[in-house]
Amino acid sequence: MTESLCIFEGAYFERLLPLVYMRPAWDLRCGILTLREKMERYYPGTRVQLHCREYLADLVREQNPGTPVNTLTADSCLFINGRAIVDAQFVEQIPLKGDDALFVDGESIVAARVSGPNLERLRKKLSGVYDFPDFEGLVRKEVKATMVRYPWDLVANNGPQIRADFAMLTAGMPERISGKVYEGVHLLNRDDICVEAGAKVKPGVVLDAEGGPIFIGKNAKIFPNATIEGPAFIGEGSMIKIGAKIYEDTSIGPVCKVGGEVEASIIHGYSNKQHDGFLGHAYLCKWVNLGADTNNSDLKNNYGSVRVYINGEQVDSGSQFVGLTMGDHSKSGINTMFNTGTVVGVSSNVFGAGFPPKYVPSFAWGGAESLTTYDMDRSLDVARRVMGRRKMKLSAVEETVFRKVFELTQDERHKEGMPQ
């Protein structure tokens, strides 16, 4: 039996920028759980080790005390690519027990079972990312796996993953509604609704699970007259504002405030979209704030495939529906309009009339008329204030990562001709 699980960052992580500037790829959310949380649940009882880019290592250690980071302490290990969406079929193809092997799906390393001399070689490379040469000599086995290649893959898989996570999390649960559901709430298909302890669902709310399950986390609050269409997930401590319309395939992580209209989107956590405005087929990272009446387009007028700027290049998504991708700590002013497939980096402040560029670099300040560099110290000061409102502090390690991301993104601001 393999002794441990190593969740690693592999090649092509940069296709998920800006979502992974402030976190490893395996910490992204899809469905109710993060990619890592799925892996741990489908391989229960296995000791977990984490691997990430070197500049993130101290942050990952701070967030995961007691978990080995960028070190291999076992004699045998199952490596799983952090971009994999693990499910029962994945485990059936790649069990813990077996001979050393490299499991691949096309251009992607999916997993590798490694022991002995093969593992010793991997111990020598514990920073950076793993790629095919690092697993040289292992027998290759082709498997079929769902891999997250680009940000829109997380959104496309969100609905099915909410269904799968709901089934796993509620299996054997004697009572799925433990929170307070007030008189006057309409529950459609009650068996597919979970309201955890401490959550409150106020009068006039419609929870419609006829199209898929709805999971409302601990201490969440659903204000009067909001409507939630399943499949949907509302995370612990989040608030859904009065009259909000939350459509299918939407995940809202912990400690968010969300109003207006949201469809097929992922809000990672600790972010606000409190007011009216449409958000669709989008992924918002942590500590994002969308000003009142911010809207994004997620469908071109010609119904064509949406092209998205990823890591400096335009990529054809192959999808008609792609909305806003926004990195951590970024903000929009009131009445901001984002075009189809817009990408906004980390810690940017977007405002003003007209559509801003379809790619807004990290640490940018402005909008359609012009962009300039958002001063590092001002950016940190705002981050501290925003986190302070949630009684949280920006740690010294987080500040170091902030400054590193500013450094890593200097070239993209230079290419856009932004004043430094």
C-alpha positions in Angstrom: 0.0 0.0 0.0 1.3 3.5 -0.9 2.2 5.3 2.3 1.3 8.9 1.3 -0.4 11.2 -1.2 1.6 14.1 -2.7 -0.6 16.7 -4.3 1.8 18.5 -6.7 1.9 21.4 -9.1 2.9 20.4 -12.6 3.5 21.9 -16.0 0.9 24.3 -17.5 -0.1 25.8 -14.1 0.5 29.2 -15.8 -2.6 28.6 -18.0 -4.6 29.2 -14.8 -3.2 32.7 -14.1 -4.2 35.0 -12.5 -6.2 32.6 -10.3 -3.0 30.8 -9.1 -0.7 33.8 -8.4 -1.7 33.7 -4.7 -2.4 29.9 -4.4 -1.3 26.5 -5.8 -3.6 25.1 -8.5 -4.9 22.4 -6.2 -6.5 25.1 -3.9 -9.0 26.3 -6.6 -12.7 25.6 -6.0 -14.9 23.5 -8.3 -18.3 22.5 -6.9 -18.5 22.6 -3.2 -15.0 21.5 -2.5 -11.5 22.6 -3.6 -9.6 20.3 -5.9 -7.4 19.3 -3.0 -10.3 18.5 -0.7 -11.8 16.1 -3.3 -8.4 14.3 -3.5 -8.2 13.8 0.3 -11.8 12.6 0.5 -11.4 10.0 -2.3 -8.2 8.7 -0.8 -9.3 8.7 2.9 -6.8 7.9 5.6 -3.8 8.6 3.5 -1.1 10.9 4.8 -1.0 14.1 2.7 2.1 16.0 1.5 1.9 19.2 -0.5 4.1 20.4 -3.4 4.0 23.9 -4.8 6.1 26.7 -6.5 8.8 27.8 -4.2 7.6 31.4 -3.6 4.3 30.0 -2.3 5.8 27.4 0.0 6.0 29.5 3.2 2.4 30.6 2.6 1.2 27.0 2.2 3.1 26.0 5.4 1.4 28.9 7.3 -2.0 27.8 6.0 -1.4 24.1 6.6 0.5 23.7 9.9 1.8 20.2 10.4 1.5 19.2 6.8 4.8 18.5 4.9 5.3 21.1 2.1 7.9 20.6 -0.6 9.4 17.6 1.3 9.0 13.9 0.8 9.0 11.9 4.1 7.5 8.6 3.0 9.1 5.6 1.2 6.3 5.3 -1.3 4.0 8.0 -2.7 1.1 8.5 -5.0 1.6 11.9 -6.8 -1.5 13.5 -8.1 -1.5 16.6 -10.4 -3.2 19.5 -8.6 -5.2 20.3 -11.7 -7.0 16.9 -11.6 -10.7 16.7 -10.7 -10.7 13.4 -8.7 -13.8 11.2 -8.5 -14.6 7.6 -8.0 -13.7 6.7 -11.6 -10.3 8.4 -11.0 -9.6 6.2 -8.0 -10.7 3.1 -9.9 -8.1 3.8 -12.6 -5.4 5.0 -10.2 -5.5 3.0 -6.9 -3.1 3.5 -4.1 -1.8 -0.1 -4.4 0.3 -1.2 -7.3 3.6 -1.0 -9.1 5.4 2.2 -9.9 3.8 3.8 -12.9 3.1 7.2 -14.6 -0.5 7.9 -15.5 -1.0 10.3 -18.4 -3.9 11.8 -20.3 -2.7 13.4 -23.6 -0.2 16.1 -22.8 -0.9 16.0 -19.0 0.6 14.0 -16.2 -2.3 12.9 -14.2 -0.6 11.0 -11.4 2.4 8.8 -10.6 2.9 5.9 -8.2 6.5 6.1 -7.1 8.8 4.3 -4.6 12.4 3.3 -4.0 15.1 4.8 -6.3 12.4 6.6 -8.4 11.3 8.4 -5.3 14.8 9.3 -4.3 15.3 11.1 -7.6 12.1 13.2 -7.0 13.4 14.2 -3.5 16.1 16.1 -5.3 13.6 18.4 -7.0 11.3 19.8 -4.4 10.8 23.3 -5.8 9.4 24.5 -9.1 7.0 22.2 -10.9 7.1 18.6 -11.9 7.1 17.6 -15.6 7.6 14.5 -17.7 11.5 14.4 -17.3 11.1 14.2 -13.5 9.2 10.9 -13.9 11.5 9.4 -16.5 11.8 5.6 -16.4 8.3 4.9 -15.1 6.0 2.7 -17.1 3.4 4.9 -18.8 -0.3 4.1 -18.6 -3.0 6.0 -20.4 -6.0 7.0 -18.4 -9.1 9.2 -18.9 -9.2 12.1 -16.3 -10.9 15.4 -16.1 -8.0 18.0 -16.0 -8.4 21.7 -15.4 -6.5 23.3 -18.3 -7.9 26.9 -18.2 -10.1 28.9 -15.8 -13.3 28.3 -17.8 -12.8 24.5 -17.2 -13.6 25.1 -13.5 -16.8 26.9 -14.4 -17.8 24.3 -17.0 -17.4 21.5 -14.5 -19.0 23.3 -11.6 -22.5 22.1 -11.9 -21.6 18.4 -12.1 -19.1 18.8 -9.3 -21.8 20.4 -7.0 -23.9 17.3 -7.6 -21.0 14.9 -6.9 -19.8 16.8 -3.8 -23.4 17.1 -2.5 -23.9 13.3 -2.8 -20.6 12.6 -1.0 -21.1 15.2 1.8 -24.7 14.2 2.6 -24.3 10.4 2.3 -25.6 8.9 5.5 -26.7 12.3 6.9 -29.9 11.5 9.0 -31.3 15.1 8.7 -30.2 17.4 5.9 -31.9 20.5 7.3 -30.4 21.4 10.6 -30.4 25.2 10.2 -33.5 27.5 10.7 -35.9 27.6 7.8 -38.6 30.2 8.5 -42.2 29.9 7.8 -42.9 31.2 4.3 -39.8 29.6 2.7 -40.5 27.4 -0.4 -38.5 24.2 -0.6 -38.8 22.5 -4.0 -37.5 18.9 -3.9 -36.6 19.1 -0.3 -34.6 15.8 -0.4 -31.9 17.5 -2.4 -31.6 20.5 -0.1 -29.0 20.7 2.8 -29.1 23.6 5.3 -26.3 23.2 7.8 -26.5 24.1 11.5 -26.6 27.8 12.3 -27.8 28.8 8.8 -30.9 30.9 8.4 -33.3 31.0 5.5 -35.7 33.9 5.8 -39.4 34.2 4.7 -40.1 34.5 1.0 -37.0 32.6 -0.1 -37.3 30.0 -2.8 -34.9 27.1 -2.8 -35.5 25.3 -6.1 -33.6 22.0 -6.1 -35.7 20.4 -8.9 -32.8 21.0 -11.3 -30.1 20.0 -8.9 -29.1 20.0 -5.2 -28.6 23.0 -3.0 -26.1 23.0 -0.2 -26.2 25.9 2.3 -23.2 25.9 4.7 -23.0 26.6 8.4 -24.1 30.1 9.7 -25.0 31.2 6.2 -27.9 33.7 5.9 -30.3 33.8 3.0 -32.2 37.1 3.1 -36.0 37.4 2.3 -37.2 36.9 -1.2 -34.0 35.5 -2.6 -34.2 32.7 -5.1 -31.6 29.9 -5.4 -31.8 27.5 -8.3 -29.8 24.2 -8.0 -27.3 22.9 -8.4 -25.8 25.6 -6.1 -23.5 26.0 -3.1 -23.6 28.8 -0.5 -20.5 28.6 1.8 -20.2 28.9 5.5 -20.9 32.4 6.9 -22.0 33.8 3.5 -24.9 36.1 3.0 -27.3 36.2 0.0 -29.0 39.6 -0.1 -32.7 40.5 -0.4 -34.2 39.6 -3.7 -31.0 38.0 -5.1 -31.3 35.6 -8.0 -28.7 32.8 -7.8 -29.0 30.6 -10.8 -27.8 27.0 -11.4 -24.2 25.9 -11.4 -23.1 28.6 -9.0 -20.7 28.1 -6.0 -20.3 30.9 -3.5 -17.5 30.1 -1.0 -17.3 31.1 2.7 -17.8 34.6 4.1 -19.2 36.3 0.9 -21.9 38.8 0.5 -23.8 38.4 -2.8 -26.8 40.1 -4.4 -28.2 40.8 -7.8 -28.0 38.1 -10.5 -25.4 35.4 -10.6 -25.3 32.4 -13.0 -22.9 29.5 -13.5 -20.1 31.3 -11.5 -17.6 30.5 -8.8 -16.8 33.0 -6.0 -13.9 31.5 -4.2 -14.5 33.1 -0.8 -14.2 36.3 1.2 -15.5 38.3 -1.7 -18.4 40.7 -2.2 -20.9 41.3 -5.0 -23.5 42.9 -2.8 -25.6 44.9 -5.2 -27.6 44.6 -8.4 -25.7 43.6 -11.6 -25.1 40.4 -13.6 -22.2 38.0 -13.0 -22.1 35.0 -15.3 -19.7 32.2 -16.2 -17.1 33.9 -14.0 -14.5 33.0 -11.4 -13.7 35.6 -8.7 -10.8 34.9 -6.3 -10.6 36.0 -2.6 -11.0 39.5 -1.3 -12.7 40.7 -4.5 -15.3 43.5 -4.4 -17.6 44.4 -7.3 -19.1 47.8 -7.0 -22.9 48.5 -7.4 -24.3 47.6 -10.9 -21.1 46.0 -12.1 -22.0 43.7 -15.0 -20.1 41.2 -17.1 -21.0 39.8 -20.5 -20.6 36.1 -20.9 -21.9 35.7 -24.5 -20.8 37.4 -27.7 -23.5 39.1 -29.8 -22.5 36.8 -32.7 -22.8 33.7 -30.5 -19.2 32.8 -31.4 -16.5 31.0 -29.4 -15.0 33.4 -26.8 -11.3 34.1 -27.0 -9.5 34.9 -23.7 -6.1 36.4 -23.0 -4.1 33.8 -21.0 -0.5 34.3 -20.0 0.0 36.9 -22.7 -1.7 35.0 -25.6 -5.2 34.9 -27.0 -6.7 31.4 -26.5 -9.9 30.1 -28.1 -11.9 28.8 -25.2 -14.1 26.7 -27.5 -17.1 27.9 -25.5 -19.9 30.3 -26.2 -20.0 31.3 -22.6 -17.0 32.8 -20.8 -17.4 35.7 -18.3 -15.1 37.5 -16.0 -11.9 36.0 -14.5 -10.6 38.1 -11.6 -7.6 37.7 -9.4 -7.3 38.1 -5.6 -7.8 41.6 -4.0 -9.1 43.2 -7.2 -12.0 45.7 -7.2 -14.5 47.3 -9.6 -16.1 50.7 -9.3 -19.9 51.3 -9.6 -21.4 50.8 -13.1 -18.3 48.9 -14.4 -18.9 46.9 -17.5 -16.7 43.9 -18.4 -16.7 42.5 -21.9 -17.0 38.8 -22.7 -14.0 36.8 -21.5 -12.3 39.7 -19.6 -9.4 38.8 -17.4 -8.3 41.0 -14.4 -5.2 40.3 -12.5 -4.3 40.5 -8.8 -4.9 43.7 -6.8 -6.3 45.8 -9.6 -8.8 48.6 -9.3 -11.0 49.0 -12.4 -13.4 51.9 -12.8 -14.8 54.5 -15.2 -17.0 54.7 -18.3 -16.8 52.2 -21.2 -15.4 48.7 -21.4 -12.0 48.3 -19.8 -9.4 46.3 -21.9 -10.2 42.5 -22.1 -6.9 42.0 -20.2 -6.2 44.1 -17.2 -2.7 43.4 -15.7 -2.1 42.8 -12.0 -1.7 45.9 -9.9 -3.4 48.2 -12.5 -5.4 51.3 -11.7 -7.9 52.7 -14.2 -10.2 51.6 -17.0 -11.1 52.2 -20.6 -9.4 55.6 -20.9 -6.1 54.6 -19.3 -4.3 52.3 -16.9 -1.5 53.1 -14.6 0.4 51.0 -12.0 -1.3 50.6 -8.6 1.3 51.5 -6.0 2.5 48.5 -4.0 2.3 50.2 -0.6 -1.2 51.5 -1.3 -2.3 48.1 -2.5 -1.0 46.5 0.7 -2.7 49.2 2.8 -6.1 48.5 1.2 -5.6 44.7 1.6 -5.0 45.2 5.3 -8.1 47.3 5.7 -10.3 44.9 3.7 -9.1 41.9 5.7 -9.4 43.9 9.0 -13.2 44.2 8.3 -13.3 40.4 8.6 -11.1 40.5 11.7 -8.3 39.0 9.8 -4.7 40.2 9.4 -2.4 40.2 6.4 0.5 38.2 7.7 4.2 38.9 6.9 4.3 35.8 4.7 1.2 37.0 2.7 2.9 40.4 2.3 6.0 38.7 0.9 3.8 36.8 -1.6 2.1 40.1 -2.6 5.4 41.7 -3.3 6.6 38.6 -5.3 3.5 38.7 -7.5 4.1 42.4 -8.1 7.6 41.5 -9.3 6.4 38.6 -11.4 3.8 40.8 -13.2 6.1 43.8 -14.0 6.6 42.7 -17.6 2.9 42.5 -18.4 2.4 46.1 -17.1 5.4 47.2 -19.2 4.0 45.5 -22.3 0.7 47.5 -21.8 2.7 50.7 -21.6 1.6 51.4 -18.1 3.4 54.1 -16.2 5.4 52.5 -13.3 
